Amino acid sequence: MAHDTAVHEDVHGHGHEESTKELWSGGKQPFKISYGKLMMWYFLLSDAFTFAGFLIAYGALRFSSPSWPVPDFVFSTAPFGIHHAPLIFVTFMSFLLIISSVTMVRAVQEGARENQKGVVFWMFLTVVGGAGFLGCQAWEWTNLIYKECMSVTRNPFGTHTEKGVYLNADGSRSAAEDDLFKPGIGYLIHHAHVDDHGGDHGHHDEGHELTAEEKFLADANSIVSASIAGNKIDMANLPEAGVDFPGFRLNNEGFIERKFVTEAGETGAQTYGPKAFGALFFFITGFHGFHVLSGVVFLIIIMLNAGSGLYAARKNGYEMVEKIGLYWHFVDLVWVFVFLVFYLL
């Protein structure tokens, strides 16, 4: 009996020692994937929380504000003089990024087949798609900053909260149908295009019929120019309260705030939109753009390594291509949510 117990203890102890040795032996792949891919998933998860925090903050401010810029109005311009085409340009941007995600899938597939030329070809197309997206974003930022004067501290895009009609530059009520507005209609406050000599910097194509807004701006710029020429105002040293004219107000930053009459008969003027819009737009889209730029740089490096035969020698199915593919798909997925929050809500 004592002998049996000793044998049992020996067997039990030996089994425990083998089990412990097996647990601490190393070389085990958690979740049956490599360490590199696991770390990439950890990074993407933490990055997803970061983007989620930013977008939730935007949503909270968006829906707690009484008025907010209308995306269809803010993002209605495109290159080559295209206007009043809501979301056309940003849709093209999104298409480029989505297509680049498809080409990335093909690069990973060719890597699994150990096809070096296929990997390089499809990664090159992915780089082209990512670079094209960055180029489009650069144009969008340039247009918003330099032409429409939006910044992280100033948002010239506003929204009407009442029904009414705009006034002409001379103070008379406009008869143009385009100058009638309803609650929820967006507007853009334009900067006065004049110089110290009273010259008007606004140019219009010959034969182009001016819209009601363009005609108003031309008249307002002429009035401001005449005031400068007559030494009535100094654009370089505008008073804090701005300068009041019959049909508009020139604020202390040189922007023309057009006046209007509401349905209730009250006179009002355009005002800046919420500052948070510009700050959040540039920060969040810039943060995403930084991810795309980083991805393009890494794609180029990995593409060159693949072309040199570095990954072919490892015989691991071009795992590095698969890892950068995970990152690129994540960047693409995040853009879907950025697009939804900024351009559709």
ChimeraX attribute file (.defattr): number of C-alpha atoms within 10 A of each C-alpha:
attribute: neighborCount
match mode: 1-to-1
recipient: residues
	/A:1	6
	/A:2	7
	/A:3	8
	/A:4	9
	/A:5	10
	/A:6	11
	/A:7	12
	/A:8	12
	/A:9	12
	/A:10	12
	/A:11	12
	/A:12	11
	/A:13	12
	/A:14	11
	/A:15	12
	/A:16	12
	/A:17	11
	/A:18	10
	/A:19	12
	/A:20	10
	/A:21	11
	/A:22	11
	/A:23	9
	/A:24	9
	/A:25	9
	/A:26	8
	/A:27	7
	/A:28	13
	/A:29	10
	/A:30	9
	/A:31	8
	/A:32	8
	/A:33	10
	/A:34	12
	/A:35	14
	/A:36	12
	/A:37	16
	/A:38	16
	/A:39	12
	/A:40	15
	/A:41	16
	/A:42	12
	/A:43	12
	/A:44	16
	/A:45	12
	/A:46	12
	/A:47	15
	/A:48	15
	/A:49	11
	/A:50	11
	/A:51	17
	/A:52	15
	/A:53	12
	/A:54	15
	/A:55	18
	/A:56	12
	/A:57	12
	/A:58	19
	/A:59	14
	/A:60	10
	/A:61	16
	/A:62	19
	/A:63	11
	/A:64	10
	/A:65	10
	/A:66	10
	/A:67	17
	/A:68	21
	/A:69	24
	/A:70	19
	/A:71	17
	/A:72	17
	/A:73	20
	/A:74	20
	/A:75	20
	/A:76	16
	/A:77	21
	/A:78	19
	/A:79	11
	/A:80	6
	/A:81	6
	/A:82	11
	/A:83	13
	/A:84	13
	/A:85	13
	/A:86	17
	/A:87	19
	/A:88	16
	/A:89	19
	/A:90	20
	/A:91	13
	/A:92	13
	/A:93	19
	/A:94	17
	/A:95	14
	/A:96	20
	/A:97	28
	/A:98	20
	/A:99	16
	/A:100	27
	/A:101	24
	/A:102	14
	/A:103	22
	/A:104	27
	/A:105	22
	/A:106	19
	/A:107	29
	/A:108	26
	/A:109	19
	/A:110	21
	/A:111	26
	/A:112	18
	/A:113	13
	/A:114	18
	/A:115	17
	/A:116	20
	/A:117	15
	/A:118	18
	/A:119	27
	/A:120	23
	/A:121	16
	/A:122	22
	/A:123	28
	/A:124	21
	/A:125	18
	/A:126	29
	/A:127	23
	/A:128	16
	/A:129	22
	/A:130	28
	/A:131	20
	/A:132	16
	/A:133	23
	/A:134	20
	/A:135	13
	/A:136	20
	/A:137	18
	/A:138	14
	/A:139	14
	/A:140	17
	/A:141	19
	/A:142	14
	/A:143	16
	/A:144	19
	/A:145	14
	/A:146	10
	/A:147	11
	/A:148	18
	/A:149	18
	/A:150	22
	/A:151	18
	/A:152	15
	/A:153	11
	/A:154	16
	/A:155	23
	/A:156	25
	/A:157	27
	/A:158	23
	/A:159	23
	/A:160	18
	/A:161	15
	/A:162	15
	/A:163	16
	/A:164	21
	/A:165	23
	/A:166	29
	/A:167	24
	/A:168	25
	/A:169	24
	/A:170	15
	/A:171	15
	/A:172	12
	/A:173	16
	/A:174	20
	/A:175	13
	/A:176	14
	/A:177	9
	/A:178	12
	/A:179	17
	/A:180	17
	/A:181	19
	/A:182	15
	/A:183	12
	/A:184	16
	/A:185	16
	/A:186	21
	/A:187	21
	/A:188	23
	/A:189	19
	/A:190	17
	/A:191	19
	/A:192	24
	/A:193	21
	/A:194	20
	/A:195	16
	/A:196	14
	/A:197	11
	/A:198	19
	/A:199	16
	/A:200	18
	/A:201	12
	/A:202	13
	/A:203	8
	/A:204	11
	/A:205	7
	/A:206	6
	/A:207	6
	/A:208	7
	/A:209	10
	/A:210	12
	/A:211	12
	/A:212	16
	/A:213	15
	/A:214	13
	/A:215	14
	/A:216	21
	/A:217	22
	/A:218	19
	/A:219	15
	/A:220	24
	/A:221	23
	/A:222	20
	/A:223	18
	/A:224	26
	/A:225	24
	/A:226	18
	/A:227	15
	/A:228	19
	/A:229	16
	/A:230	12
	/A:231	11
	/A:232	12
	/A:233	18
	/A:234	15
	/A:235	19
	/A:236	11
	/A:237	11
	/A:238	15
	/A:239	14
	/A:240	9
	/A:241	10
	/A:242	17
	/A:243	17
	/A:244	12
	/A:245	18
	/A:246	13
	/A:247	22
	/A:248	26
	/A:249	21
	/A:250	22
	/A:251	19
	/A:252	16
	/A:253	15
	/A:254	19
	/A:255	20
	/A:256	29
	/A:257	24
	/A:258	28
	/A:259	23
	/A:260	27
	/A:261	19
	/A:262	18
	/A:263	12
	/A:264	9
	/A:265	10
	/A:266	9
	/A:267	14
	/A:268	15
	/A:269	15
	/A:270	21
	/A:271	21
	/A:272	17
	/A:273	21
	/A:274	22
	/A:275	17
	/A:276	17
	/A:277	23
	/A:278	21
	/A:279	16
	/A:280	18
	/A:281	17
	/A:282	16
	/A:283	14
	/A:284	17
	/A:285	17
	/A:286	15
	/A:287	14
	/A:288	18
	/A:289	20
	/A:290	13
	/A:291	16
	/A:292	23
	/A:293	17
	/A:294	12
	/A:295	20
	/A:296	23
	/A:297	15
	/A:298	14
	/A:299	22
	/A:300	16
	/A:301	12
	/A:302	21
	/A:303	22
	/A:304	15
	/A:305	16
	/A:306	23
	/A:307	17
	/A:308	13
	/A:309	12
	/A:310	13
	/A:311	20
	/A:312	17
	/A:313	11
	/A:314	10
	/A:315	12
	/A:316	12
	/A:317	18
	/A:318	26
	/A:319	18
	/A:320	19
	/A:321	26
	/A:322	19
	/A:323	17
	/A:324	20
	/A:325	23
	/A:326	20
	/A:327	18
	/A:328	25
	/A:329	18
	/A:330	19
	/A:331	21
	/A:332	21
	/A:333	15
	/A:334	17
	/A:335	19
	/A:336	14
	/A:337	15
	/A:338	20
	/A:339	15
	/A:340	11
	/A:341	16
	/A:342	20
	/A:343	17
	/A:344	12
	/A:345	12
